[in-house]
């Protein structure tokens, strides 16, 4: 159960080091591992030859990256959550598969408890004093681990003065943002934000996440293509109709910067190591 929920918590596609477009060597390695570990295939006459072929393919693709049209080939590897969220009722509206990792932690806690009980019973059979010592250790270790120390927390950033301007702007005003930090900043400026609105009004705003404006704001590569005059006008009209007067991004990217200025009419009003802020007309 814990392993299953751990896999579900990884989301819709495999992500390694914040990159979801990976070399096919990852997929080849997983296939080779599956062939090596499936018990029913251990007696097959073809198993050794297939494993040698897969091992050679993994080594070659690792030593010299696979290419397509002269560029390194990258693929997206789908994860079971893609099917899970469509098969199991209600989970298609969740949008946060990482929460499943809590059930993995619970499963690990149960396994550790069973292991402690098994070790205590084994120690008691060998020597009563050893059993008592092991029981004391089992009771002591969690308390030592959770001893009263301050939890390490990142320093709360000092918001730049532009957030005071957003706070003082007369309603209706909304803030386009690209990160969950935008919800924390909302505590200060008090204006509606675009991030995580889908979880609050999933039916009415289900199409919001598919719009090109939102995909561009959140840095999705598929948004930064050629824009027709009709699309440009539709996106700017979308911003006006939904009262998006500000765009706050926590990751500066030159391609997105050009898109915000040229296609959406945004004006760069602030940039520092924490945020980049644009104002829309």
C-alpha positions as CSV (number, residue, x, y, z in Angstrom):
1,X,0.0,0.0,0.0
2,X,2.8,2.4,0.9
3,X,4.6,1.8,-2.4
4,X,1.4,2.2,-4.3
5,X,0.6,5.6,-2.8
6,X,4.2,6.6,-3.2
7,X,3.9,6.1,-6.9
8,X,0.6,7.9,-7.1
9,X,2.1,10.9,-5.2
10,X,4.6,11.4,-8.1
11,X,1.8,12.9,-10.2
12,X,0.8,12.5,-13.8
13,X,4.3,12.3,-15.4
14,X,7.7,11.3,-13.9
15,X,9.6,14.3,-12.7
16,X,13.3,14.2,-11.9
17,X,15.0,17.3,-10.6
18,X,12.1,19.5,-11.6
19,X,12.3,18.3,-15.2
20,X,9.4,16.3,-16.7
21,X,10.9,15.8,-20.1
22,X,13.5,13.0,-19.6
23,X,15.9,10.9,-21.7
24,X,14.5,7.6,-22.8
25,X,17.3,5.9,-20.8
26,X,15.0,6.2,-17.8
27,X,12.2,4.3,-19.5
28,X,14.7,1.7,-20.8
29,X,16.1,1.2,-17.4
30,X,12.7,0.6,-15.9
31,X,11.8,-1.9,-18.6
32,X,15.1,-3.8,-18.0
33,X,14.5,-3.8,-14.2
34,X,10.9,-5.2,-14.7
35,X,12.2,-8.0,-17.0
36,X,14.9,-8.9,-14.4
37,X,12.5,-9.0,-11.4
38,X,9.3,-10.6,-12.7
39,X,9.4,-14.1,-11.1
40,X,7.4,-15.8,-13.9
41,X,10.1,-14.9,-16.5
42,X,13.1,-16.2,-14.5
43,X,12.8,-19.7,-16.1
44,X,12.2,-18.4,-19.7
45,X,14.9,-19.3,-22.2
46,X,14.8,-15.9,-23.8
47,X,15.3,-14.0,-20.5
48,X,19.1,-13.8,-20.6
49,X,19.2,-12.6,-24.2
50,X,16.5,-10.0,-23.6
51,X,18.3,-8.7,-20.5
52,X,21.6,-8.5,-22.4
53,X,19.9,-6.6,-25.1
54,X,18.2,-4.2,-22.7
55,X,21.4,-3.7,-20.7
56,X,23.3,-2.8,-23.9
57,X,20.5,-0.4,-24.9
58,X,20.6,1.3,-21.5
59,X,24.4,1.6,-21.6
60,X,24.4,3.0,-25.2
61,X,21.7,5.6,-24.5
62,X,23.4,6.6,-21.3
63,X,26.9,7.0,-22.8
64,X,25.7,8.8,-25.9
65,X,22.3,10.5,-25.6
66,X,19.6,9.5,-28.1
67,X,18.8,12.2,-30.6
68,X,15.9,13.2,-33.0
69,X,16.5,15.7,-35.8
70,X,19.9,16.5,-34.3
71,X,18.6,17.4,-30.9
72,X,18.6,15.3,-27.7
73,X,15.5,13.2,-27.5
74,X,13.3,13.9,-24.5
75,X,10.1,12.0,-23.6
76,X,7.4,12.3,-20.9
77,X,6.9,9.1,-18.9
78,X,3.2,8.8,-17.7
79,X,2.6,7.6,-14.2
80,X,-0.4,5.6,-12.8
81,X,-2.0,8.8,-11.4
82,X,-3.0,9.7,-15.0
83,X,-5.4,6.7,-15.0
84,X,-6.2,6.8,-11.2
85,X,-7.7,10.3,-11.3
86,X,-10.1,9.3,-14.1
87,X,-11.1,6.0,-12.7
88,X,-11.6,6.8,-9.0
89,X,-14.5,9.2,-8.3
90,X,-13.8,12.7,-7.0
91,X,-10.0,12.5,-7.4
92,X,-10.0,14.2,-10.8
93,X,-10.8,17.5,-8.9
94,X,-8.0,17.1,-6.4
95,X,-5.0,18.4,-8.4
96,X,-2.5,17.7,-5.6
97,X,-1.2,14.1,-6.0
98,X,1.7,14.8,-3.7
99,X,-0.7,14.5,-0.7
100,X,-0.8,10.8,-1.3
101,X,2.7,10.6,0.2
102,X,1.1,11.0,3.6
103,X,-0.4,7.5,3.3
104,X,3.1,6.3,2.4
105,X,4.4,7.7,5.7
106,X,1.5,6.0,7.5
107,X,2.3,2.7,5.9
108,X,6.0,3.0,6.9
109,X,5.0,3.9,10.4
110,X,2.9,0.7,10.6
111,X,5.7,-1.4,9.2
112,X,8.2,0.1,11.7
113,X,5.8,-0.7,14.5
114,X,5.4,-4.3,13.4
115,X,9.2,-4.6,13.1
116,X,9.7,-3.2,16.6
117,X,7.2,-5.8,18.0
118,X,8.9,-8.6,16.1
119,X,12.3,-7.5,17.3
120,X,11.0,-7.2,20.9
121,X,9.5,-10.7,20.8
122,X,12.7,-12.2,19.4
123,X,14.8,-10.4,22.0
124,X,12.6,-11.6,24.9
125,X,12.9,-15.2,23.7
126,X,16.7,-14.9,23.9
127,X,16.9,-13.0,27.2
128,X,14.4,-11.1,29.3
129,X,16.8,-8.3,30.0
130,X,17.5,-7.9,26.3
131,X,13.8,-7.7,25.7
132,X,13.4,-5.0,28.3
133,X,16.3,-3.0,26.9
134,X,15.0,-3.2,23.4
135,X,11.5,-2.1,24.6
136,X,13.1,0.9,26.3
137,X,15.0,1.8,23.2
138,X,11.9,1.6,21.1
139,X,10.2,4.0,23.5
140,X,13.2,6.3,23.8
141,X,14.3,6.7,20.2
142,X,11.1,8.5,18.9
143,X,11.2,10.9,21.8
144,X,14.8,11.7,21.2
145,X,14.1,12.2,17.5
146,X,11.3,14.6,18.2
147,X,13.1,16.5,21.0
148,X,12.2,20.1,21.5
149,X,14.2,21.8,18.8
150,X,13.2,24.6,16.5
151,X,12.0,23.4,13.1
152,X,14.2,24.8,10.4
153,X,12.2,27.3,8.4
154,X,13.2,29.5,5.4
155,X,13.4,33.2,6.1
156,X,10.1,35.1,5.4
157,X,10.9,37.4,2.5
158,X,10.4,41.1,2.8
159,X,7.8,42.1,0.2
160,X,8.8,45.0,-2.0
161,X,6.8,48.3,-2.0
162,X,4.9,47.3,-5.2
163,X,2.7,45.0,-3.0
164,X,1.5,48.1,-1.2
165,X,0.5,49.5,-4.5
166,X,-1.5,46.3,-5.3
167,X,-3.0,46.4,-1.8
168,X,-4.2,50.0,-2.2
169,X,-5.5,49.6,-5.7
170,X,-9.4,50.0,-5.8
171,X,-11.4,46.9,-6.5
172,X,-12.1,45.1,-8.8
173,X,-8.5,44.0,-9.1
174,X,-7.1,40.5,-9.5
175,X,-3.5,39.2,-9.4
176,X,-2.1,36.7,-11.9
177,X,0.6,34.6,-10.3
178,X,2.6,31.5,-11.0
179,X,3.4,29.9,-7.7
180,X,1.7,28.8,-4.4
181,X,3.6,31.7,-2.8
182,X,1.0,33.9,-4.4
183,X,-1.5,32.6,-1.8
184,X,0.8,33.7,1.0
185,X,1.2,37.2,-0.6
186,X,-2.5,37.4,-0.8
187,X,-2.6,37.7,3.0
188,X,-0.8,41.0,2.5
189,X,-2.4,42.6,-0.6
190,X,-5.9,41.1,-0.1
191,X,-6.7,40.7,-3.8
192,X,-8.0,37.6,-5.6
193,X,-5.2,35.5,-7.1
194,X,-5.2,33.1,-10.1
195,X,-3.3,30.3,-8.4
196,X,-5.3,27.4,-6.9
197,X,-8.7,28.9,-7.8
198,X,-9.6,25.7,-9.5
199,X,-9.8,23.8,-6.2
200,X,-12.3,26.3,-4.9
201,X,-14.7,26.6,-7.9
202,X,-13.9,23.5,-10.0
203,X,-16.9,23.5,-12.3
204,X,-17.1,27.1,-13.3
205,X,-13.3,27.5,-13.7
206,X,-12.3,24.1,-15.0
207,X,-11.5,25.8,-18.4
208,X,-9.3,28.4,-16.7
209,X,-6.2,26.1,-16.5
210,X,-6.4,25.3,-20.2
211,X,-6.4,28.9,-21.3
212,X,-3.3,30.2,-23.0
213,X,-3.0,33.1,-20.6
214,X,-2.8,30.8,-17.5
215,X,-0.4,28.4,-19.2
216,X,1.9,31.3,-20.1
217,X,1.7,32.7,-16.6
218,X,2.7,29.4,-15.1
219,X,5.6,29.0,-17.5
220,X,4.3,26.1,-19.6
221,X,6.3,25.7,-22.8
222,X,3.2,25.0,-25.0
223,X,2.0,28.6,-24.5
224,X,5.0,30.4,-26.1
225,X,4.4,29.8,-29.7
226,X,3.2,32.1,-32.6
227,X,0.3,34.3,-31.6
228,X,-2.2,35.4,-34.1
229,X,-3.8,38.9,-33.8
230,X,-7.1,37.2,-32.9
231,X,-5.5,35.3,-30.1
232,X,-3.6,38.3,-28.8
233,X,-6.9,40.3,-28.7
234,X,-8.7,37.4,-27.0
235,X,-6.0,37.1,-24.3
236,X,-6.0,40.8,-23.6
237,X,-9.8,40.8,-23.4
238,X,-9.6,37.9,-21.0
239,X,-7.4,39.8,-18.7
240,X,-9.6,42.9,-18.7
241,X,-12.9,40.9,-18.2
242,X,-11.4,39.1,-15.2
243,X,-9.8,42.3,-13.8
244,X,-6.2,40.9,-13.9
245,X,-4.3,44.2,-13.4
246,X,-1.1,42.6,-12.1
247,X,1.1,39.6,-12.8
248,X,3.5,38.4,-10.1
249,X,6.0,35.8,-11.1
250,X,8.6,34.2,-8.8
251,X,10.8,32.8,-11.6
252,X,12.1,35.2,-14.3
253,X,12.4,33.7,-17.8
254,X,13.4,35.8,-20.8
255,X,10.9,34.0,-23.2
256,X,8.0,34.5,-20.8
257,X,9.1,38.1,-20.2
258,X,8.9,38.8,-23.9
259,X,5.5,37.1,-24.2
260,X,4.1,39.1,-21.3
261,X,5.2,42.4,-22.7
262,X,4.6,41.8,-26.4
263,X,1.5,39.7,-26.4
264,X,-0.3,40.6,-23.2
265,X,0.8,44.3,-23.0
266,X,2.3,43.9,-19.6
267,X,4.7,46.6,-18.2
268,X,7.6,45.6,-16.1
269,X,7.3,47.6,-12.8
270,X,9.5,45.7,-10.4
271,X,12.2,43.0,-10.4
272,X,14.4,41.7,-7.7
273,X,15.7,38.4,-6.4
274,X,12.3,37.4,-5.1
275,X,9.7,38.5,-7.6
276,X,9.1,40.1,-11.0
277,X,6.0,42.2,-11.2
278,X,4.1,43.4,-14.3
279,X,1.2,45.8,-14.6
280,X,-1.5,45.3,-17.3
281,X,-3.4,48.2,-18.9
